[in-house]
């Protein structure tokens, strides 16, 4: 396996780590030490770097990725200012959006949508420790699949291994955030009363708001990860750090 492919692996991990290693602690360190050791022992082209250097490079890449993603999404307007990840109005409401705006409730809709995005922005920083589990479970077969896969292979690995835990962490934070604002409180009240009636009549019930926002937050998070992974794979300058240069200068 070429040193270029190994560099892509490290950078793929760094990209995927956008969503988590700020507080992974010893579990993250142990997982990465083990992975670094395995890489150093079985993948040709890494023998020139020590196992500790390889592991340290992986840790640095993960830290860089975490800082980038949380910095982009876990701040005020992180979701709201980016049309690609902005949480849209739920389908039940968007279906009647033009009518609602026409009768003078456009500002209410805007406030409602902003609240959904604020909830997503509040939740994202709370998931930074979860990816330690995915790293600890990563096998060399997974690593090779990421190396040989498409531009979003690392992203899809973490989506596959971490989505359920991420969702479980995000949902209660979203629920708390939406419960504190009048417009979303009112939506929840209406949805809880109208939902059973609409189901009986065969109509689409109102969206479960907290589930909807949690899912949208995850979608936005993985969208950002995939964007960065593709950029890192294609642009050598995007994956340059002093430690990575030191490690891979030996290849």
BAFI-3210 file (N, C-alpha, C; in Angstrom, 3 decimals, decimal comma, padded with zeros to 6 digits):
// residues 251
n [1|2|3|4|5|6|7|8|9|10|11|12|13|14|15|16|17|18|19|20|21|22|23|24|25|26|27|28|29|30|31|32|33|34|35|36|37|38|39|40|41|42|43|44|45|46|47|48|49|50|51|52|53|54|55|56|57|58|59|60|61|62|63|64|65|66|67|68|69|70|71|72|73|74|75|76|77|78|79|80|81|82|83|84|85|86|87|88|89|90|91|92|93|94|95|96|97|98|99|100|101|102|103|104|105|106|107|108|109|110|111|112|113|114|115|116|117|118|119|120|121|122|123|124|125|126|127|128|129|130|131|132|133|134|135|136|137|138|139|140|141|142|143|144|145|146|147|148|149|150|151|152|153|154|155|156|157|158|159|160|161|162|163|164|165|166|167|168|169|170|171|172|173|174|175|176|177|178|179|180|181|182|183|184|185|186|187|188|189|190|191|192|193|194|195|196|197|198|199|200|201|202|203|204|205|206|207|208|209|210|211|212|213|214|215|216|217|218|219|220|221|222|223|224|225|226|227|228|229|230|231|232|233|234|235|236|237|238|239|240|241|242|243|244|245|246|247|248|249|250|251]
n.u [000,855|000,629|002,450|000,983|-001,649|-001,779|-001,512|-003,944|-005,615|-005,019|-005,810|-008,442|-009,393|-008,954|-010,756|-013,185|-013,119|-014,126|-016,461|-015,853|-013,519|-012,822|-013,213|-012,615|-010,692|-008,835|-009,842|-010,069|-007,359|-006,230|-007,524|-006,558|-003,791|-003,645|-004,583|-002,653|-000,418|-001,141|-001,316|001,336|002,581|001,577|001,024|002,678|005,297|005,155|007,048|009,197|008,381|007,770|005,578|004,356|004,549|002,935|000,468|000,216|000,013|-002,423|-004,067|-003,741|-004,828|-007,482|-008,161|-007,890|-009,929|-012,199|-012,212|-012,655|-015,241|-017,004|-016,537|-017,678|-020,426|-021,383|-022,033|-023,508|-025,703|-024,480|-025,791|-027,964|-026,991|-026,046|-027,212|-027,081|-027,086|-028,957|-031,709|-034,743|-038,219|-040,539|-042,183|-044,998|-045,621|-044,318|-045,766|-047,942|-046,802|-046,733|-049,360|-049,661|-047,801|-048,968|-051,167|-050,089|-048,356|-045,679|-043,366|-043,639|-043,308|-040,641|-039,369|-039,968|-038,588|-035,986|-035,648|-035,543|-033,102|-031,382|-031,582|-030,341|-027,765|-027,051|-026,948|-024,939|-022,197|-022,155|-021,550|-018,959|-017,438|-018,249|-017,203|-014,941|-015,638|-016,272|-013,764|-012,318|-013,444|-012,759|-011,480|-008,647|-009,600|-011,732|-010,265|-008,826|-010,970|-011,888|-009,683|-009,705|-012,142|-014,868|-014,926|-016,286|-015,933|-014,830|-016,541|-018,956|-018,350|-018,293|-020,886|-022,261|-021,419|-021,865|-024,255|-026,622|-025,871|-025,089|-027,546|-029,015|-027,675|-028,079|-030,886|-032,239|-031,138|-032,021|-034,773|-034,986|-034,198|-036,171|-038,374|-038,253|-039,021|-041,658|-043,027|-042,326|-043,150|-045,917|-046,383|-045,783|-047,838|-050,111|-049,488|-049,487|-052,155|-053,493|-052,297|-053,148|-055,807|-055,510|-054,104|-056,012|-057,780|-056,387|-054,676|-051,541|-049,764|-048,701|-045,205|-042,966|-041,371|-038,907|-037,555|-037,339|-035,652|-033,341|-032,610|-032,137|-030,003|-028,013|-027,828|-026,850|-024,409|-023,010|-022,981|-021,207|-018,917|-018,497|-018,011|-015,577|-013,968|-013,785|-012,457|-010,032|-008,984|-008,488|-006,925|-003,713|-002,659|-004,632|-004,388|-002,070|000,007|002,403|003,150|002,110|003,609|006,134|005,859|005,197|007,265|009,116|008,413]
n.v [-001,193|002,203|005,141|007,382|006,469|005,774|008,266|009,347|007,745|008,561|011,220|010,881|009,795|012,021|013,849|012,456|012,500|014,966|015,019|014,134|013,982|015,569|015,218|012,573|011,309|008,821|006,535|007,193|007,692|005,170|003,653|004,824|004,469|001,703|001,306|002,711|001,142|-001,261|-000,450|000,321|-002,133|-003,814|-002,558|-001,849|000,573|002,129|001,610|003,288|005,230|005,646|003,695|005,235|007,776|007,527|007,006|009,401|011,193|010,410|011,084|013,861|014,517|013,767|015,558|017,998|017,713|017,542|020,078|021,669|020,876|021,196|023,849|024,960|024,168|024,073|026,610|029,898|030,436|028,443|026,284|027,729|029,755|028,447|027,286|024,648|022,938|023,937|023,597|022,755|023,866|021,610|019,046|018,980|021,575|023,102|022,492|024,145|026,611|028,927|029,827|030,407|032,465|034,322|035,189|036,679|035,563|035,172|035,988|034,535|031,929|032,139|032,561|030,162|028,303|029,225|028,604|025,808|025,448|026,628|024,793|022,568|023,602|023,894|021,267|019,875|020,324|018,579|015,981|015,163|013,135|010,669|009,356|007,999|005,400|004,318|004,460|002,678|000,315|000,003|-001,929|-003,366|-004,165|-002,410|-000,047|-000,455|-000,582|002,023|003,372|002,430|003,131|005,358|009,025|009,679|007,631|007,308|008,962|007,582|005,253|006,154|007,112|004,742|003,344|005,000|006,452|005,771|006,132|008,805|010,000|009,347|010,896|013,485|013,905|014,392|016,889|018,501|018,291|019,614|022,183|022,966|022,942|025,224|027,438|029,490|029,225|026,706|025,156|025,462|024,246|021,580|021,005|021,204|019,226|016,915|016,643|016,669|014,673|011,843|011,972|012,688|010,483|008,460|009,288|008,832|010,753|012,568|012,828|015,537|016,370|014,670|016,750|016,920|014,567|015,048|017,352|016,327|014,341|015,950|017,464|015,509|014,805|017,212|017,355|015,094|015,805|017,976|016,642|014,871|016,716|017,848|015,585|014,852|017,109|016,973|014,579|015,240|017,531|018,157|020,204|020,643|018,676|019,001|019,082|019,868|017,620|015,495|015,861|015,276|012,566|011,340|012,075|010,174|008,116]
n.w [000,000|-000,839|000,361|-000,104|-000,023|002,665|003,811|003,025|004,538|007,177|007,002|006,322|008,717|010,282|009,195|009,650|012,377|013,014|014,368|016,838|019,301|021,300|024,037|024,453|026,007|027,804|026,587|023,866|023,330|023,800|021,846|019,492|019,811|019,615|017,003|015,584|016,158|014,907|012,225|011,797|011,892|009,880|007,439|004,536|004,095|006,329|008,139|008,669|010,454|013,925|016,022|017,984|016,901|014,641|015,888|017,308|015,202|014,136|016,311|016,328|013,846|014,249|016,298|014,942|013,057|014,712|015,910|013,642|012,638|014,844|015,296|013,022|013,005|015,649|016,731|017,066|014,437|012,979|011,704|010,695|008,973|006,763|003,848|002,931|005,105|006,769|008,958|007,665|007,459|008,910|006,971|007,299|007,942|005,977|003,763|003,840|003,861|002,128|002,253|004,976|005,262|003,597|005,016|006,980|008,903|008,575|010,003|012,313|011,378|010,570|013,022|014,248|012,599|012,991|015,677|015,567|014,271|016,097|018,154|016,997|016,696|019,337|020,186|018,755|019,774|021,913|021,276|021,113|022,322|021,459|019,202|019,943|020,585|018,065|016,814|018,420|017,668|015,073|012,466|010,685|008,264|007,944|007,736|005,357|003,616|003,755|002,685|000,039|-000,842|-001,901|-002,032|000,283|002,077|004,688|006,113|005,785|007,177|009,842|010,019|009,821|012,104|014,293|014,329|015,828|018,525|018,473|017,853|020,157|022,026|021,073|020,937|023,571|024,185|022,130|022,643|025,086|024,321|022,430|024,036|025,478|024,110|023,019|020,472|019,471|021,579|021,380|018,917|019,550|021,329|019,702|017,827|019,410|020,037|017,581|016,099|016,625|015,674|012,981|012,060|012,299|010,372|008,129|007,225|006,959|009,922|012,152|012,250|014,452|016,370|017,826|017,135|014,414|014,292|015,483|013,638|011,402|012,341|012,526|009,810|008,741|010,055|009,069|006,406|006,378|007,204|005,052|002,990|003,849|003,943|001,229|000,275|001,673|000,727|-001,931|-001,987|-001,262|000,348|002,194|004,065|005,509|008,287|010,852|012,382|010,882|008,568|009,578|010,278|007,799|006,179|006,441|004,888]
ca.u [000,000|001,495|002,408|-000,113|-002,889|-001,757|-001,823|-005,385|-006,244|-004,892|-006,629|-009,829|-009,709|-009,021|-012,026|-014,273|-013,063|-014,757|-017,559|-015,660|-012,487|-012,428|-013,184|-012,602|-009,867|-007,969|-010,405|-009,664|-005,914|-005,971|-007,994|-005,657|-002,508|-003,784|-004,689|-001,339|000,442|-001,538|-000,916|002,786|003,090|001,110|000,886|003,977|005,523|005,067|008,065|010,117|007,835|007,473|004,153|003,857|004,396|001,746|-000,698|000,112|-000,486|-003,858|-004,738|-003,757|-005,792|-008,820|-008,390|-008,118|-011,254|-013,200|-012,238|-013,243|-016,680|-017,723|-016,427|-018,594|-021,845|-021,778|-021,997|-024,670|-025,846|-023,731|-026,736|-028,878|-026,380|-025,595|-028,399|-026,926|-027,352|-030,017|-032,869|-035,917|-039,504|-041,055|-043,074|-046,384|-045,757|-043,871|-046,847|-048,856|-046,000|-047,127|-050,645|-049,423|-047,130|-049,907|-052,111|-049,387|-047,638|-044,344|-042,361|-043,794|-042,647|-039,199|-038,931|-040,085|-037,474|-034,751|-035,574|-035,099|-031,676|-030,675|-031,537|-029,296|-026,479|-026,774|-026,730|-023,747|-020,977|-022,265|-021,307|-017,538|-016,783|-018,855|-016,458|-013,922|-016,146|-016,112|-012,341|-011,865|-014,007|-012,306|-010,556|-007,833|-010,473|-012,429|-009,299|-008,566|-012,183|-011,890|-008,636|-010,027|-013,513|-015,127|-014,480|-016,976|-015,868|-014,640|-017,796|-019,960|-017,982|-018,755|-022,350|-022,724|-021,081|-022,104|-025,500|-027,567|-025,386|-025,181|-028,964|-029,408|-027,087|-028,627|-032,332|-032,678|-030,697|-032,989|-036,059|-034,901|-034,119|-037,454|-039,377|-038,054|-039,453|-043,110|-043,557|-042,169|-044,031|-047,267|-046,411|-045,822|-049,174|-051,024|-049,135|-049,884|-053,613|-053,975|-051,688|-054,006|-056,989|-055,076|-053,745|-057,261|-058,419|-055,512|-053,862|-050,201|-049,757|-047,604|-043,893|-042,387|-040,433|-037,582|-036,948|-037,042|-034,473|-032,186|-032,221|-031,578|-028,690|-027,096|-027,623|-025,963|-023,088|-022,358|-022,753|-019,959|-017,826|-018,256|-017,387|-014,187|-013,238|-013,491|-011,450|-008,758|-008,471|-008,104|-006,040|-002,633|-002,476|-005,667|-004,059|-000,709|000,331|003,807|003,319|001,891|004,785|007,236|005,606|005,187|008,539|009,924|007,896]
ca.v [000,000|003,356|006,139|008,308|005,893|005,881|009,657|009,499|007,106|009,441|012,400|010,450|009,728|013,381|014,390|011,799|012,897|016,252|014,911|013,615|013,450|016,622|014,733|011,122|010,862|007,664|005,557|007,610|007,495|003,745|003,184|005,302|003,798|000,357|001,389|003,101|-000,030|-002,214|000,103|000,274|-003,494|-004,618|-001,832|-001,470|001,996|002,870|001,134|004,350|006,028|004,844|003,500|006,366|008,912|007,274|007,206|010,833|011,841|010,135|011,891|015,250|014,639|013,725|016,819|019,036|017,516|017,896|021,534|022,248|020,631|021,835|025,283|025,367|023,906|024,240|028,032|030,642|030,484|027,375|025,661|028,714|030,574|027,598|026,673|023,212|022,172|024,602|022,754|023,353|023,664|020,244|018,900|019,283|023,033|023,655|022,256|025,292|027,790|030,110|030,301|030,989|033,748|035,241|035,745|037,534|034,861|034,844|036,159|033,408|030,796|032,362|032,335|028,723|027,636|029,620|027,830|024,460|025,513|026,894|023,524|021,754|024,215|023,619|019,834|019,341|020,243|017,583|014,620|015,038|011,954|009,423|008,660|007,117|004,032|003,868|004,261|001,472|-000,848|-000,030|-003,006|-003,078|-004,322|-001,129|000,943|-000,707|-000,213|003,483|003,753|002,044|003,514|006,668|010,195|009,778|006,315|007,471|009,519|006,521|004,348|006,726|007,139|003,374|002,844|005,953|007,208|005,514|006,761|010,248|010,368|009,251|012,027|014,741|014,040|015,098|018,285|019,145|018,347|020,680|023,474|023,316|023,106|026,511|028,529|029,453|028,796|025,256|024,581|025,435|023,214|020,276|020,822|020,946|017,935|015,820|016,511|016,424|013,486|010,650|012,190|012,645|009,095|007,716|009,709|008,483|011,901|012,604|013,559|016,493|015,789|014,640|017,849|016,643|013,557|015,710|018,206|015,464|013,729|016,998|017,811|014,453|014,947|018,348|016,998|014,191|016,558|018,714|015,679|014,396|017,813|017,977|014,379|014,968|018,159|016,483|013,545|015,797|018,687|017,867|021,299|020,571|017,661|019,238|019,584|019,589|016,245|014,602|015,981|014,557|011,131|010,815|012,349|008,959|007,040]
ca.w [000,000|-001,004|001,428|-000,409|000,500|004,111|004,147|002,875|005,690|008,333|006,803|006,404|010,136|010,796|008,757|010,359|013,773|013,237|015,291|018,135|020,156|022,211|025,406|024,443|027,100|027,660|025,658|022,530|023,206|023,686|020,543|018,456|019,981|019,073|015,551|015,084|016,252|013,866|010,931|011,700|011,796|008,756|006,176|003,997|003,904|007,583|009,062|009,005|011,543|015,106|016,280|018,765|015,988|013,828|016,750|017,598|013,990|014,079|017,337|015,884|012,751|014,841|017,002|013,937|012,483|015,716|016,028|012,433|012,523|015,940|015,066|011,957|013,264|017,045|017,094|016,609|012,976|012,332|010,776|010,125|007,916|005,660|003,223|002,696|006,327|007,543|009,248|007,010|008,119|008,730|005,828|007,632|007,927|004,694|002,802|003,890|004,159|001,358|002,775|006,298|005,072|002,944|005,997|007,924|009,964|008,095|011,054|013,239|010,736|010,616|014,393|014,473|011,922|013,665|016,913|015,220|013,973|017,351|018,888|016,365|017,025|020,746|020,396|018,089|020,585|022,977|020,777|020,779|022,904|020,982|018,158|020,525|020,471|016,684|016,562|019,112|016,987|013,690|012,123|009,511|007,095|007,817|007,264|003,942|002,878|003,679|001,738|-001,329|-001,124|-002,504|-001,281|001,568|002,717|006,132|006,617|005,843|008,266|011,097|009,975|010,054|013,432|015,380|014,214|016,916|019,748|018,254|017,958|021,562|022,737|020,571|021,109|024,778|024,130|021,241|023,347|026,084|023,637|021,814|025,093|026,134|023,225|022,893|019,185|019,361|022,601|020,831|017,879|020,207|021,889|018,589|017,232|020,296|019,991|016,223|015,524|016,628|014,834|011,585|011,734|012,134|009,124|007,014|006,837|007,531|011,192|012,304|012,494|015,797|016,182|018,370|016,268|013,146|014,438|015,745|012,365|010,551|012,887|012,093|008,369|008,529|010,548|008,126|005,173|006,563|007,240|003,686|002,252|004,253|003,539|-000,201|000,111|002,186|-000,172|-003,229|-001,864|-000,315|001,294|003,220|005,060|005,983|009,625|011,124|012,833|009,743|007,698|010,214|010,185|006,442|005,521|006,574|004,032]
c.u [000,886|001,389|001,297|-001,428|-002,917|-002,058|-003,314|-006,125|-006,203|-005,798|-008,108|-010,269|-009,852|-010,327|-013,168|-014,292|-013,653|-015,857|-017,161|-014,331|-012,068|-012,356|-013,217|-011,694|-009,047|-008,516|-010,035|-008,180|-005,590|-006,375|-007,022|-004,270|-002,548|-003,842|-003,353|-000,371|000,145|-001,109|000,590|003,327|002,688|000,992|002,258|004,089|005,431|006,186|009,028|009,661|007,535|005,969|003,579|003,661|003,161|000,487|-000,899|-000,419|-001,982|-004,612|-004,836|-004,776|-007,213|-009,142|-008,652|-009,528|-012,352|-013,346|-012,938|-014,753|-017,471|-017,672|-017,404|-020,061|-022,284|-021,659|-023,270|-024,623|-025,032|-024,571|-027,499|-028,281|-025,937|-026,791|-028,293|-027,244|-028,459|-031,202|-034,098|-037,169|-039,953|-042,077|-044,508|-046,642|-045,389|-044,930|-047,780|-048,111|-046,482|-048,436|-050,459|-048,749|-048,090|-050,871|-051,400|-048,610|-046,227|-043,282|-042,433|-043,131|-041,128|-038,645|-038,949|-038,894|-036,144|-034,559|-035,082|-033,592|-030,845|-030,549|-030,446|-027,910|-026,075|-026,382|-025,382|-022,508|-020,999|-021,926|-019,824|-016,855|-017,206|-017,968|-015,281|-014,351|-015,970|-014,656|-011,868|-012,346|-013,524|-011,283|-009,687|-008,631|-011,260|-011,494|-009,013|-009,768|-012,273|-010,872|-009,061|-011,420|-013,640|-014,718|-015,146|-016,917|-015,691|-015,906|-018,838|-019,628|-018,516|-020,270|-022,898|-022,518|-021,520|-023,466|-026,429|-027,148|-025,427|-026,616|-029,410|-028,848|-027,759|-030,083|-032,740|-032,262|-031,643|-034,328|-036,080|-034,925|-035,464|-038,551|-039,317|-038,552|-040,933|-043,627|-043,423|-042,971|-045,436|-047,403|-046,545|-047,207|-050,180|-050,765|-049,610|-051,387|-054,108|-053,463|-052,581|-055,218|-056,625|-054,700|-054,993|-057,935|-057,572|-054,643|-052,489|-050,209|-048,628|-046,303|-043,573|-041,203|-039,021|-036,842|-036,504|-035,763|-033,217|-031,686|-031,578|-030,192|-027,646|-026,797|-026,658|-024,539|-022,345|-022,136|-021,434|-018,751|-017,479|-017,584|-015,895|-013,363|-012,848|-012,397|-010,074|-008,147|-007,893|-007,029|-004,945|-002,451|-003,473|-005,340|-002,640|-000,699|001,784|004,032|003,113|003,068|005,952|007,078|005,805|006,405|009,433|009,491|008,736]
c.v [001,236|004,299|007,145|007,779|005,967|007,306|009,909|008,872|008,022|010,641|012,061|010,346|011,132|014,028|013,791|012,211|014,250|016,170|014,180|013,160|014,482|016,137|013,220|010,524|009,638|006,633|005,898|007,362|006,020|003,199|003,579|004,687|002,408|000,360|001,772|001,934|-001,018|-001,732|-000,030|-001,118|-004,220|-003,879|-001,397|000,041|002,797|002,508|002,235|005,219|005,119|004,726|004,682|007,598|008,752|007,532|008,686|011,599|011,629|010,981|013,347|015,469|014,644|015,024|017,962|018,929|017,919|019,405|022,179|022,085|021,326|023,344|025,788|025,265|024,209|025,660|028,698|030,807|029,412|026,612|026,725|029,456|029,764|026,880|025,165|022,375|022,791|023,661|023,405|023,192|022,226|020,192|019,289|020,786|023,600|023,491|023,459|026,611|029,034|030,693|031,000|032,350|034,781|035,881|036,444|036,857|034,436|034,950|035,037|032,157|030,928|032,091|030,846|027,985|027,978|028,827|026,410|024,435|025,808|025,616|022,620|022,282|023,953|022,163|019,345|019,284|019,146|016,164|014,310|013,792|010,639|008,656|007,844|005,662|003,492|003,591|002,959|000,204|-000,982|-001,135|-002,586|-003,257|-003,040|-000,085|000,777|-000,318|001,296|003,960|003,552|002,495|004,880|007,805|010,339|008,473|006,410|008,017|008,428|005,483|004,880|006,864|005,756|002,933|003,744|006,621|007,003|006,204|008,281|010,732|010,368|010,408|013,339|014,952|014,763|016,564|019,088|019,315|019,475|022,051|023,889|023,520|024,483|027,696|028,384|028,863|027,288|024,529|024,422|024,370|021,834|019,988|020,466|019,560|016,775|015,584|016,099|015,111|012,262|010,776|012,071|011,225|008,266|008,043|009,380|009,620|011,825|013,411|014,579|015,773|015,769|015,601|017,513|015,595|014,190|016,540|017,368|014,820|014,755|017,421|016,780|014,557|016,086|018,048|016,112|014,852|017,316|017,780|015,205|015,469|017,891|016,755|014,447|015,998|017,663|015,437|014,146|016,877|018,408|018,957|021,232|019,560|017,817|019,787|019,209|018,137|015,256|014,662|015,178|013,049|010,642|011,210|011,121|007,861|006,899]
c.w [000,000|000,179|001,173|000,144|002,022|004,550|004,040|004,042|006,897|008,198|006,806|007,843|010,704|010,436|009,549|011,807|014,033|014,268|016,541|018,631|021,178|023,640|025,455|025,499|026,773|026,682|024,227|022,325|023,017|022,337|019,444|018,570|019,362|017,567|014,934|015,095|015,138|012,489|010,744|011,469|010,523|007,435|005,681|003,847|005,174|008,543|009,485|010,149|012,720|015,291|017,048|017,891|015,115|014,642|017,056|016,398|013,838|015,096|016,894|014,772|013,282|015,564|016,029|013,368|013,437|015,817|014,834|012,406|013,610|015,783|014,019|012,366|014,689|017,537|016,605|015,093|012,255|011,325|009,995|008,937|006,700|005,039|003,037|003,928|007,179|007,737|008,622|007,860|007,900|007,605|006,097|007,580|006,561|003,610|002,718|004,101|003,421|001,871|004,108|006,169|004,479|003,933|007,154|009,030|009,530|009,173|012,082|012,675|010,811|012,013|014,737|013,855|012,581|014,952|016,650|014,963|015,216|018,179|018,322|016,720|018,467|020,967|019,877|018,989|021,642|022,526|020,588|021,332|022,262|020,004|018,673|020,410|019,056|016,345|017,191|018,416|015,536|013,479|010,944|008,226|006,852|007,221|005,779|003,085|002,714|002,649|000,296|-001,756|-001,769|-001,577|000,081|002,362|004,229|006,780|006,781|006,909|009,590|011,141|010,348|011,499|014,580|015,380|015,404|018,208|019,639|018,433|019,418|022,382|022,344|020,975|022,388|024,813|023,253|021,950|024,364|025,424|023,057|022,855|025,736|025,319|022,920|021,602|019,006|020,432|022,046|019,747|018,512|020,780|020,794|018,003|018,095|020,267|018,602|015,638|015,491|015,710|013,358|011,166|011,473|010,807|007,895|006,530|007,505|008,819|011,236|012,651|013,979|015,765|016,652|017,543|014,955|013,242|014,680|014,455|011,433|011,026|012,463|010,603|008,063|008,939|009,560|006,764|005,248|006,567|005,830|002,831|002,556|003,857|002,066|-000,449|000,543|001,257|-001,453|-003,140|-000,832|000,735|002,441|004,306|005,606|007,404|009,888|011,533|011,695|008,772|008,260|010,051|008,762|005,622|005,542|005,615|002,772]
res [x|x|x|x|x|x|x|x|x|x|x|x|x|x|x|x|x|x|x|x|x|x|x|x|x|x|x|x|x|x|x|x|x|x|x|x|x|x|x|x|x|x|x|x|x|x|x|x|x|x|x|x|x|x|x|x|x|x|x|x|x|x|x|x|x|x|x|x|x|x|x|x|x|x|x|x|x|x|x|x|x|x|x|x|x|x|x|x|x|x|x|x|x|x|x|x|x|x|x|x|x|x|x|x|x|x|x|x|x|x|x|x|x|x|x|x|x|x|x|x|x|x|x|x|x|x|x|x|x|x|x|x|x|x|x|x|x|x|x|x|x|x|x|x|x|x|x|x|x|x|x|x|x|x|x|x|x|x|x|x|x|x|x|x|x|x|x|x|x|x|x|x|x|x|x|x|x|x|x|x|x|x|x|x|x|x|x|x|x|x|x|x|x|x|x|x|x|x|x|x|x|x|x|x|x|x|x|x|x|x|x|x|x|x|x|x|x|x|x|x|x|x|x|x|x|x|x|x|x|x|x|x|x|x|x|x|x|x|x|x|x|x|x|x|x|x|x|x|x|x|x]
***
